[in-house]
């Protein structure tokens, strides 16, 4: 099945400098979309040149900057058809060991940034009466985790935000969905590994710390996540909104 709805259409990606974000940008560009790809300046230092892609610095925790970036994207490419929030950072402490500063740091990016970006995108799309927005959440939104601090909580809140936003803008012709990756081969994932056995440990799981393994026996790639995002943005998903698509090899054991 060929996904449609991208050729010549404008797309906005926040968090475009990460592994999943870059895969989303590449998939959009390959499908003929005009892409405004944004992230922190440091994350874009080695951004590859792609036809139809404009790379731009953006701090998603700054609502004024977010509004300006969305306006810039529309001035450059016209009305936005697709919007993606793929920014995210980890918090690495136990809940009782998480400082107020670390909690705020994680929530500011994962939840507040998601709120600023997706609502600004929705405001722009309401004017034209169509559009699709996808937030990259996490399967940790559905499974409690040890030693991760604020991360699962921020992602669970992001998921509910997207459902509430989706309910509000559905009558305006705008769809809002969530892709929830599990363990994916990105620097965020590999940065948590102590040695080369990290992948095997993730796939196997660990009963002692209540961590499920991956039934499919492999980690996701950024392209796996990007293709799932593309489906939810596409015309073929035109009757899907407020949905969570878990792309985790079965790790959540979710019905």
Order of alpha helices (4+ residues) and beta strands (2+ residues): beta-alpha-beta-beta-alpha-beta-alpha-alpha-beta-alpha-beta-alpha-alpha-alpha-beta
